[in-house]
Structures are given as C-alpha cells and as structure tokens.
Amino acid sequence: MALKFGADVSTAETDYGTVLLDERAGAYWELNPTGTLVVRTLMAGGDEADAVAALAAEFAIDPDRAKRDVDALVQELRASGLAE
C-alpha cells in the first residue's frame, strides 16, 4: 500500500537520509538511508513488496530481514500519526 504523510508532516532529504518534521508535536524524526529508500518507494506509489525488493537489492540484505524492517518502519510511521 502506498504511503502518504499527513498534512502536518514536512520532509527534507539530506546527505544522510530524510528528516521528518511533525509540525503538530514539533518533533523531528530522522530516517537513515534504508528508511529513506523505503519511504521513497512507498510514496512513489509502490507497495510494501516493492519496498522490500528495493531494500534487498540496494543493500544486499536477506529479503526476510528486509520485510521485517519495512513492516516495522511502516507500522511505526502509522502508529506515530505521521503517515496514513
């Protein structure tokens, strides 16, 4: 499922990943390069399987590990209210 950030969330890519600003809470989140790849894939309309494949290919990690990482990141972003 594609990912969409709430209207109160601003994003900025840096040399080290992506920074998310939750304007409601005034809190910053920082995604490392793997998190950035997952978010970029999902926001471009890809689903979680696409994000797993991209992560496994880009960082040469086991697909099962990539799936756990993608699931954990998406769950955390949704639970925090940053993403829908």
C-alpha positions, 0 to 999 in steps of 0.5 A: 500500500502506498504511503502518504504523510499527513498534512502536518508532516514536512520532509527534507532529504539530506546527505544522510537520509530524510528528516521528518518534521511533525509540525503538530508535536514539533518533533523531528524524526530522522530516517537513515538511508534504508528508511529513506529508500523505503519511504521513497518507494512507498510514496512513489506509489509502490507497495510494501513488496516493492519496498522490500525488493528495493531494500534487498537489492540496494543493500544486499540484505536477506529479503526476510530481514528486509520485510521485517524492517519495512513492516516495522518502519511502516507500522511505526510511521502509522502508529506515530500519526505521521503517515496514513 
